[in-house]
Amino acid sequence: MGGRNDTEAGMAEQTNPGWLAVARLYHSYTTGFALTAVSRRGAREAAAVWFRVFRRQHLDMFLPGIEKLGISNLPDAVKAAQYHYLSNRAGGVSVEYMYESDRKAWVRFPPPRWIWNGTAMCGIPSEVSRAMLEGWYGHNGIALGNPRLGFVCTAQGVDGQHGLAGYFREYDHDLKDDERLRFSPGEEPPPFDEDTAPDFDRDAWPPARKAKAHRNYSMNFTKTVLAESAAEFGPTEAAQLGNLTGRLIGMQYFNETADMLGIEDDHPAAFGRYLTLMAEAQDDPVEIEEKGGAVHVRQSGWRLMRGCENISSSAFEAWNGLWQGALLAHNRFLALEVLQRMDYGDDCFEWRIRERGASKLG
C-alpha cells in the first residue's frame, strides 16, 4: 500500500487488532482459494468461479456502495471509477484514480496487488484476471442503466505489466455484450495525483468506520467465495477445495494472527482464546468454558455468512478448515472436534479442544 492507505491500515490496527487479524486471515483465504482452484481444477474452471465471485460482489455491493460513498450525482464514467477507487481504498487496497473527462475516468491498481498477495501473483493465469473484470467492471453500465458505458482494460499485472489499469468510458452509442469489456494493452494512464483525488467525508467516515470497512472488505470476499464455489463446483468438490485451502492458510497465518491477538503458549486454553477473540472480532457472540479436561468454544452467530440463503454445508466445511489448520500450527498434538453446527440447525457452533490422548467424554 502507499500514501493514505498506510494510515488507514494503521487506524485499523490501533482501533482493534482483532479486526486486522480477521482481515489478514480472510484476505489470505481468498487468494489461497484462487490458487487452489487453479492448481487443482485448471485455469478455465478457476476463471468460471472467479467470474461468479466478482459478479455476485457486484450485484450485492455496487449500487448500495455508490449511495454510501455519496457519489450518486456524478457522471456515470466518473461515478464508476470513483466507486472502485474509494471502495478499494476502504478495504486497504492500493489504487489510483485519474479523471480525464466526464465521459472517461481511469483506475489503476499498482503493484503489489492486494488480491494476489505476495508470490501468489506468479500462480494466477490471465484468464482468471479477465474473468474478474468481466464479472464486475464489464457490468457497471448495465447496473447503472447506461448501455453506452464500458470498461477498457489497458494493463494486467498478471501479464507482467505495470498493474491492473483501465478506464470507464461512455460512448456515443449503445454497446453490444462483447463491447462492454475491451482490452487495449499499451494505452498509458495519466499520472496519479493523490492531492486532487477524491477522499472520504471525514465526518461520515471516522477512523472506526474505516477500520471496520477494512475488515468487512476481506470478510465479504471470503463469504462470496464460500457461496459461489458451491454453486460452481458443487458442494462436495467445494468442501474439499475449500477445506484444503483453509487448512493451508490457517497453518501459514496462525502465528501472525495469534501474535496480533497476544496468544503466546500452545495449551488448549490458548487456542480456545484464539477462536474466541477471532469470533469477537467478527461481532459474533461467543463463550468459552473448560469442562471435562477440554476447552469448549461456543459461537452463536455467523456474521461471515449473514445475508446468504440456503447456505451449503460446504461453506462450514471450508471455513472450519481455517481453524483446523491453525490448530496444526498452534499444537499438532491437540484435537479440534465439532460438537454442534448452526448450518445443521443447532443454536451454535461448538468446538471441543483437547489433547488427542485425552478422554472424549465430557
C-alpha positions as CSV (number, residue, x, y, z in Angstrom):
1,M,0.0,0.0,0.0
2,G,1.1,3.6,-0.1
3,G,0.1,7.1,1.0
4,R,-3.1,7.5,2.9
5,N,-3.8,3.8,2.8
6,D,-0.9,3.1,5.2
7,T,-2.5,5.5,7.6
8,E,-5.9,3.8,7.3
9,A,-4.4,0.3,7.9
10,G,-2.7,1.7,11.0
11,M,-6.0,3.0,12.3
12,A,-7.5,-0.4,11.9
13,E,-4.6,-1.9,13.9
14,Q,-4.9,0.7,16.7
15,T,-8.7,0.5,16.9
16,N,-9.0,-3.3,17.3
17,P,-6.1,-5.7,16.5
18,G,-8.7,-8.4,16.1
19,W,-10.2,-6.6,13.1
20,L,-6.8,-6.6,11.5
21,A,-6.3,-10.3,12.3
22,V,-9.6,-11.2,10.7
23,A,-8.9,-9.1,7.6
24,R,-5.5,-10.7,7.2
25,L,-6.8,-14.3,7.5
26,Y,-9.8,-13.8,5.1
27,H,-7.7,-11.9,2.6
28,S,-5.3,-14.8,2.6
29,Y,-8.1,-17.3,2.3
30,T,-9.5,-15.6,-0.8
31,T,-6.1,-15.5,-2.5
32,G,-5.4,-19.1,-1.4
33,F,-8.7,-20.4,-2.8
34,A,-7.9,-18.9,-6.2
35,L,-4.6,-20.7,-6.2
36,T,-6.2,-24.0,-5.1
37,A,-8.7,-23.8,-7.8
38,V,-6.1,-23.0,-10.5
39,S,-3.7,-25.8,-9.4
40,R,-6.4,-28.5,-8.7
41,R,-9.1,-27.7,-11.3
42,G,-7.2,-25.7,-14.0
43,A,-7.4,-22.1,-15.3
44,R,-10.7,-22.4,-17.1
45,E,-12.6,-23.7,-14.1
46,A,-10.9,-21.3,-11.8
47,A,-11.9,-18.4,-14.1
48,A,-15.5,-19.6,-14.0
49,V,-15.8,-19.5,-10.3
50,W,-13.9,-16.2,-10.1
51,F,-16.4,-14.7,-12.6
52,R,-19.2,-15.8,-10.3
53,V,-17.4,-14.3,-7.2
54,F,-17.0,-10.9,-8.8
55,R,-20.5,-10.8,-10.4
56,R,-22.0,-11.6,-7.0
57,Q,-19.9,-9.0,-5.3
58,H,-21.0,-6.5,-8.0
59,L,-24.7,-7.3,-7.6
60,D,-24.6,-7.1,-3.8
61,M,-22.4,-4.1,-3.3
62,F,-22.0,-1.8,-6.3
63,L,-25.3,0.3,-6.2
64,P,-25.6,0.4,-2.4
65,G,-21.9,1.4,-2.2
66,I,-22.4,4.3,-4.6
67,E,-25.1,5.6,-2.2
68,K,-22.9,5.0,0.9
69,L,-20.0,6.8,-0.7
70,G,-22.1,9.8,-1.6
71,I,-21.2,9.8,-5.3
72,S,-24.5,9.1,-6.9
73,N,-24.8,12.5,-8.6
74,L,-21.6,12.1,-10.7
75,P,-21.5,11.3,-14.4
76,D,-21.6,7.6,-14.9
77,A,-18.0,7.0,-16.1
78,V,-16.7,9.2,-13.2
79,K,-19.0,7.5,-10.7
80,A,-17.9,4.0,-11.7
81,A,-14.2,4.9,-11.4
82,Q,-14.6,6.8,-8.1
83,Y,-16.6,3.9,-6.7
84,H,-13.7,1.5,-7.4
85,Y,-11.2,3.9,-6.1
86,L,-12.9,4.7,-2.8
87,S,-14.3,1.2,-2.0
88,N,-11.0,-0.4,-2.6
89,R,-9.1,2.2,-0.5
90,A,-11.6,1.5,2.3
91,G,-10.5,-2.2,2.1
92,G,-6.8,-1.3,2.4
93,V,-6.1,-1.8,-1.3
94,S,-3.6,0.4,-3.2
95,V,-5.5,2.0,-6.0
96,E,-5.3,5.2,-8.2
97,Y,-7.9,7.3,-9.8
98,M,-7.4,9.7,-12.7
99,Y,-10.1,11.9,-14.1
100,E,-9.9,12.7,-17.9
101,S,-13.4,13.9,-18.7
102,D,-17.0,13.5,-17.6
103,R,-17.1,10.6,-20.0
104,K,-13.7,9.0,-19.3
105,A,-12.0,8.2,-16.0
106,W,-9.2,5.8,-15.1
107,V,-8.4,3.4,-12.3
108,R,-5.1,1.7,-11.7
109,F,-4.1,-0.9,-9.1
110,P,-0.3,-0.6,-8.9
111,P,1.9,-3.4,-7.6
112,P,1.9,-5.1,-5.2
113,R,-1.7,-6.3,-5.9
114,W,-3.9,-6.8,-2.9
115,I,-5.9,-9.7,-4.3
116,W,-2.9,-11.7,-5.4
117,N,-1.0,-11.5,-2.2
118,G,2.8,-11.8,-2.4
119,T,4.2,-14.5,-4.6
120,A,0.6,-15.7,-5.4
121,M,0.8,-13.3,-8.4
122,C,3.0,-15.9,-10.1
123,G,0.3,-18.5,-10.0
124,I,-2.7,-16.5,-11.4
125,P,-3.3,-17.0,-15.1
126,S,-4.6,-14.2,-17.3
127,E,-8.0,-16.0,-17.7
128,V,-8.7,-15.5,-14.0
129,S,-7.9,-11.8,-14.1
130,R,-10.1,-11.3,-17.2
131,A,-12.9,-13.2,-15.5
132,M,-12.8,-10.8,-12.6
133,L,-13.1,-7.8,-14.9
134,E,-16.0,-9.5,-16.9
135,G,-17.8,-10.3,-13.7
136,W,-17.7,-6.7,-12.3
137,Y,-16.3,-4.0,-14.5
138,G,-18.0,-5.0,-17.6
139,H,-21.4,-5.0,-15.9
140,N,-21.2,-1.5,-14.4
141,G,-23.0,0.2,-17.3
142,I,-25.8,-2.4,-17.1
143,A,-26.2,-1.8,-13.4
144,L,-26.3,2.0,-13.8
145,G,-28.9,1.7,-16.7
146,N,-26.4,3.2,-19.1
147,P,-25.9,0.9,-22.2
148,R,-23.2,3.3,-23.5
149,L,-20.8,2.8,-20.5
150,G,-18.0,0.3,-20.9
151,F,-14.6,-0.5,-19.4
152,V,-11.3,-0.7,-21.4
153,C,-8.5,-2.7,-19.7
154,T,-5.1,-1.4,-20.7
155,A,-2.8,-3.5,-18.5
156,Q,-2.9,-6.6,-16.3
157,G,-0.3,-7.2,-13.6
158,V,-0.6,-11.0,-14.1
159,D,0.7,-10.5,-17.6
160,G,3.8,-8.8,-16.4
161,Q,2.5,-5.2,-16.9
162,H,2.5,-2.3,-14.5
163,G,-0.6,-3.3,-12.6
164,L,-4.2,-3.6,-13.4
165,A,-5.3,-0.5,-15.2
166,G,-8.0,0.8,-17.5
167,Y,-10.8,3.4,-17.9
168,F,-14.5,3.7,-17.8
169,R,-15.8,5.4,-21.0
170,E,-19.2,6.5,-22.1
171,Y,-19.5,6.1,-25.8
172,D,-21.9,7.8,-28.3
173,H,-23.7,4.5,-29.0
174,D,-25.2,1.6,-27.1
175,L,-22.6,-1.2,-26.6
176,K,-23.1,-4.8,-27.6
177,D,-22.5,-7.5,-25.0
178,D,-19.0,-8.1,-26.2
179,E,-18.1,-4.4,-26.2
180,R,-18.7,-3.7,-22.5
181,L,-15.3,-5.0,-21.6
182,R,-12.5,-4.4,-24.1
183,F,-8.7,-4.9,-23.9
184,S,-6.3,-2.3,-25.3
185,P,-2.8,-3.1,-24.0
186,G,-0.3,-0.3,-24.3
187,E,-2.6,2.7,-23.6
188,E,-1.0,4.6,-20.7
189,P,-3.0,6.1,-17.9
190,P,-2.2,9.6,-16.8
191,P,-0.1,10.2,-13.7
192,F,-1.9,9.8,-10.4
193,D,-2.2,12.9,-8.2
194,E,-3.2,12.0,-4.7
195,D,-3.8,15.6,-3.8
196,T,-6.6,16.0,-6.3
197,A,-8.1,12.6,-6.0
198,P,-11.4,12.1,-4.1
199,D,-11.4,11.3,-0.5
200,F,-13.8,10.1,2.2
201,D,-16.0,12.6,4.0
202,R,-14.2,12.7,7.4
203,D,-17.4,13.3,9.3
204,A,-19.2,10.4,7.7
205,W,-16.2,8.1,7.8
206,P,-14.5,8.3,11.2
207,P,-11.5,6.0,11.9
208,A,-13.6,3.3,13.5
209,R,-15.9,3.1,10.4
210,K,-12.9,2.8,8.1
211,A,-11.3,0.2,10.3
212,K,-14.4,-1.9,10.1
213,A,-14.7,-1.4,6.4
214,H,-11.1,-2.8,6.1
215,R,-12.2,-5.9,8.0
216,N,-15.5,-6.3,6.1
217,Y,-13.8,-6.0,2.7
218,S,-11.9,-9.2,3.3
219,M,-14.9,-10.9,5.0
220,N,-17.1,-10.2,2.1
221,F,-14.7,-11.7,-0.4
222,T,-14.5,-15.0,1.6
223,K,-18.2,-15.1,2.1
224,T,-18.7,-14.9,-1.6
225,V,-16.0,-17.5,-2.4
226,L,-17.7,-19.9,0.0
227,A,-21.1,-19.4,-1.6
228,E,-20.1,-19.3,-5.2
229,S,-17.7,-22.2,-5.1
230,A,-20.5,-24.4,-4.1
231,A,-22.7,-23.1,-6.9
232,E,-19.9,-23.6,-9.5
233,F,-18.2,-26.8,-8.4
234,G,-21.0,-28.5,-6.3
235,P,-20.9,-28.9,-2.6
236,T,-18.7,-31.9,-2.4
237,E,-15.9,-30.5,-4.5
238,A,-16.3,-27.1,-3.0
239,A,-15.9,-28.6,0.5
240,Q,-12.8,-30.4,-0.5
241,L,-11.1,-27.5,-2.2
242,G,-12.3,-25.0,0.5
243,N,-11.2,-27.2,3.4
244,L,-7.8,-27.8,1.9
245,T,-7.4,-24.1,1.3
246,G,-8.5,-23.3,4.9
247,R,-6.0,-25.8,6.4
248,L,-3.1,-24.4,4.4
249,I,-4.0,-20.8,5.1
250,G,-4.7,-21.5,8.8
251,M,-1.3,-23.1,9.2
252,Q,0.5,-20.4,7.3
253,Y,-1.1,-17.4,9.0
254,F,-1.8,-18.7,12.6
255,N,1.5,-17.3,14.1
256,E,0.9,-13.9,12.5
257,T,-2.7,-13.6,13.6
258,A,-2.0,-15.1,17.0
259,D,0.7,-12.5,17.6
260,M,-1.8,-9.8,16.8
261,L,-4.2,-11.2,19.4
262,G,-1.5,-11.8,22.1
263,I,-1.7,-15.6,22.0
264,E,1.5,-16.9,23.5
265,D,1.5,-20.5,24.7
266,D,0.4,-23.8,23.0
267,H,-2.1,-25.1,25.5
268,P,-5.7,-26.0,24.7
269,A,-7.0,-22.9,26.6
270,A,-4.8,-20.6,24.5
271,F,-6.3,-22.0,21.2
272,G,-9.7,-21.6,22.7
273,R,-8.8,-18.0,23.4
274,Y,-7.7,-17.6,19.8
275,L,-11.1,-18.8,18.5
276,T,-12.9,-16.6,20.9
277,L,-11.0,-13.5,20.0
278,M,-11.4,-14.1,16.3
279,A,-15.2,-14.6,16.8
280,E,-15.5,-11.5,18.8
281,A,-13.6,-9.5,16.2
282,Q,-16.2,-10.6,13.7
283,D,-19.0,-9.4,16.0
284,D,-20.2,-13.0,16.8
285,P,-21.4,-13.8,20.3
286,V,-19.1,-16.4,21.8
287,E,-18.5,-18.3,25.1
288,I,-15.5,-20.3,26.3
289,E,-15.6,-22.9,29.0
290,E,-13.2,-25.6,30.4
291,K,-15.1,-28.8,31.0
292,G,-14.0,-32.4,31.4
293,G,-10.4,-31.7,30.8
294,A,-11.2,-30.0,27.5
295,V,-11.9,-26.5,26.3
296,H,-15.3,-25.7,24.7
297,V,-15.9,-22.7,22.5
298,R,-19.5,-21.9,21.5
299,Q,-20.2,-19.3,18.8
300,S,-23.9,-18.4,18.5
301,G,-23.7,-16.2,15.4
302,W,-22.1,-16.4,11.9
303,R,-21.8,-12.9,10.7
304,L,-19.5,-14.0,7.9
305,M,-22.4,-15.7,6.0
306,R,-25.1,-13.2,7.0
307,G,-27.5,-12.5,4.2
308,C,-26.8,-15.8,2.4
309,E,-29.8,-18.0,1.8
310,N,-29.7,-21.8,1.5
311,I,-26.1,-22.0,2.8
312,S,-24.4,-25.2,1.5
313,S,-22.8,-27.5,4.1
314,S,-19.6,-27.0,2.1
315,A,-19.4,-23.4,3.5
316,F,-18.8,-24.7,7.0
317,E,-16.5,-27.5,5.9
318,A,-14.4,-25.0,4.0
319,W,-14.4,-22.3,6.7
320,N,-13.7,-24.8,9.5
321,G,-10.5,-25.7,7.6
322,L,-9.1,-22.4,8.8
323,W,-9.3,-23.4,12.4
324,Q,-8.2,-27.0,11.7
325,G,-5.1,-25.6,10.0
326,A,-4.5,-23.0,12.7
327,L,-4.5,-25.7,15.4
328,L,-1.9,-27.7,13.4
329,A,0.4,-24.7,13.7
330,H,-0.6,-24.0,17.3
331,N,-0.1,-27.5,18.6
332,R,-0.3,-30.6,16.4
333,F,-0.9,-32.9,19.4
334,L,-4.3,-31.3,20.1
335,A,-7.7,-32.3,18.5
336,L,-10.4,-29.9,17.3
337,E,-13.8,-31.6,17.4
338,V,-17.1,-30.1,16.1
339,L,-20.0,-30.8,18.5
340,Q,-22.7,-28.5,17.1
341,R,-23.3,-26.8,13.8
342,M,-25.6,-23.9,13.2
343,D,-25.9,-24.9,9.5
344,Y,-27.3,-28.2,10.7
345,G,-30.0,-26.4,12.8
346,D,-28.1,-26.2,16.1
347,D,-28.2,-23.0,18.1
348,C,-24.4,-22.5,17.9
349,F,-21.2,-23.7,16.6
350,E,-19.4,-25.7,19.3
351,W,-15.8,-26.9,19.2
352,R,-14.0,-29.0,21.7
353,I,-10.3,-28.6,22.0
354,R,-8.5,-31.4,23.8
355,E,-5.2,-33.4,24.0
356,R,-5.5,-36.2,21.5
357,G,-4.8,-38.8,24.1
358,A,-7.5,-37.4,26.5
359,S,-10.9,-38.9,27.0
360,K,-13.6,-37.9,24.6
361,L,-16.2,-37.8,27.3
362,G,-17.4,-34.6,29.0
